[in-house]
Amino acid sequence: MPDDQPPLTIRAGDGSGRWTLRAPGGTLSSPVVVGDTVHVVVSDSRIGAVDAHGGRIRWCSEELRNPDGEGIVRATGTVVVPVNRDYERSGFVGLDAETGEVRWKRRRSRLRQAAAAGSAVVLWNDEDGGQITGVDASTGETLWEDEFGRIYGLLVRGGTVILDTAGFRALDARTGDELWQNGYGDLLGQGEEADAALFHTWGAGSLCVRATDTGEVLSRTSFPKRVVKRLGPPPALVDGGRVLFSQALGRRIRLFAWSGRDRAEPLIGVRLGLGRFTSFSQPAVCVGDRVYATTWRHRLYVAETGGRRGLRRLRLTAPDGRAVRPREMAAGHRHVFVSDGDMVGAVRDGRVLWAAAAAGVWAERPVPLGTDRVLFLAASRDRTGGLLHCADAETGRRV
């Protein structure tokens, strides 16, 4: 490391994929995984890049002004970082993905969100007077600009940007040209088909797959009419061609099978009992054949698909006696990870596998890495350093 950069060290397990990054105390932010690289804010002003597989430190950027690590995106060879961000405006910096050197900077404006779209970066805002701009990822050059009454959502498929502006429209990410305009509903950010955009068409109570290049409906799955009016907020698409609805105040969870069907098939419909005197604190998640939900009382509830039991409370005590009161929850490939700030733990198949000491600050959500690892923050034993652990998802083992 150059003399003016913070001292960063890595301990890595031999071929295990586990590693730990150490930095001066209190200087690490929640990590963001982009491709094969883990990005994290270091010393409150720099971006560090770590190889996700071997734990090698690739680079540490120069000082940036209040970088927002959670908003990082990567377009081709450029890492784009929001800087000096607040509720109304944000600036952006483009870093070389291989070296961390600054390629370009953009001054603060109302463009607060960023999305990677091939060789372009799309900057936009979701407030009244929705502005959107296409930027060359390598140079930061403005390619095109546009404005709508409001942009309610944005989804990228390859080099196409699909907007929800109280109706769907698709733009070419490099030119801004409108490719098609068709349909309405809510954009869903996860899809199983790389060449199609997935929408939730609320008025008709159905899920549609539309061709990215034309907007043509390729398939449509309808929900049972008796439950459409009670489905609540837009759903999440989860593995196995399923769709998950959860209502915080209604304390209701519904899971449907939808992929490749004309009509969605109900798999589970459960509700937290009125006697609990609480509500869900965040959207439910689905892992395998179980759905999980956390409440404002920092409790975790689980229900099984096809099971006769409703939501039951899961006591988050690991085999060694350590306990977690979940404030944050993240779904991995086979695990659910929970954190309360002081502790982080893993759950699989409705059973707590392990718990470990975390950062000792307000809860940071663990970040699943691939299918078998998880990232979480902790403090060193002497409290002089901040740690980013890449641990085994099944055992919690670290280096």
FENJO-V295190 format. One record per run of one state. SS is the DSSP state (@ for helix, = for strand, . for the rest). FROM is the first residue (numbers start at 0). LEN is the number of residues. If there is no record, write none. Layout:
<<SS & FROM & LEN> <SS & FROM & LEN>>
This chain:
<<. & 0 & 8> <= & 8 & 4> <. & 12 & 6> <= & 18 & 6> <. & 24 & 7> <= & 31 & 3> <. & 34 & 2> <= & 36 & 6> <. & 42 & 3> <= & 45 & 6> <. & 51 & 5> <= & 56 & 4> <. & 60 & 6> <= & 66 & 9> <. & 75 & 2> <= & 77 & 6> <. & 83 & 6> <= & 89 & 7> <. & 96 & 5> <= & 101 & 8> <. & 109 & 3> <= & 112 & 5> <. & 117 & 2> <= & 119 & 5> <. & 124 & 5> <= & 129 & 7> <. & 136 & 5> <= & 141 & 7> <. & 148 & 4> <= & 152 & 5> <. & 157 & 2> <= & 159 & 5> <. & 164 & 3> <= & 167 & 5> <. & 172 & 5> <= & 177 & 4> <. & 181 & 4> <= & 185 & 2> <. & 187 & 8> <= & 195 & 6> <. & 201 & 4> <= & 205 & 6> <. & 211 & 5> <= & 216 & 6> <. & 222 & 2> <@ & 224 & 4> <. & 228 & 7> <= & 235 & 3> <. & 238 & 3> <= & 241 & 6> <. & 247 & 4> <= & 251 & 6> <. & 257 & 5> <= & 262 & 1> <. & 263 & 1> <= & 264 & 7> <. & 271 & 2> <@ & 273 & 3> <. & 276 & 3> <= & 279 & 1> <. & 280 & 4> <= & 284 & 3> <. & 287 & 2> <= & 289 & 6> <. & 295 & 4> <= & 299 & 5> <. & 304 & 7> <= & 311 & 3> <. & 314 & 2> <= & 316 & 1> <. & 317 & 5> <= & 322 & 1> <. & 323 & 4> <= & 327 & 4> <. & 331 & 4> <= & 335 & 4> <. & 339 & 3> <= & 342 & 6> <. & 348 & 2> <= & 350 & 7> <. & 357 & 9> <= & 366 & 3> <. & 369 & 3> <= & 372 & 7> <. & 379 & 5> <= & 384 & 8> <. & 392 & 7>>
